[in-house]
Amino acid sequence: MRIRLRKSAEGAWLVPDAPGVPPALRRFLVERDAAAIPTVQRELFAEPTPFR
């Protein structure tokens, strides 16, 4: 599992991916880690990060 930072003029995105993982497991891992990202951000920055 990896999480990459993608930047553009409109903003920045954390993009979870699981290359080389079987498709059935890949979806679970990506969804699990994507759901955890806001929790980690809140704990690190002590305030919610805006999402669009």
C-alpha positions, 0 to 999 in steps of 0.5 A, a space after each residue: 500500500 502506498 499513498 502518493 501526494 498529487 499537486 496541481 494548480 487547484 490543490 493537492 490530493 492524497 492518492 492511495 494505491 495498492 499495486 501488485 495486490 490482488 483486486 479483491 484485497 486491493 479495494 479493501 486496502 485502498 478504502 480502509 486507508 482512504 477512510 483513515 486519512 482524515 483521522 490521521 490529519 485531524 490528530 496531527 493538525 488538531 482541526 479538520 482538513 477541508 475536503 471537496 
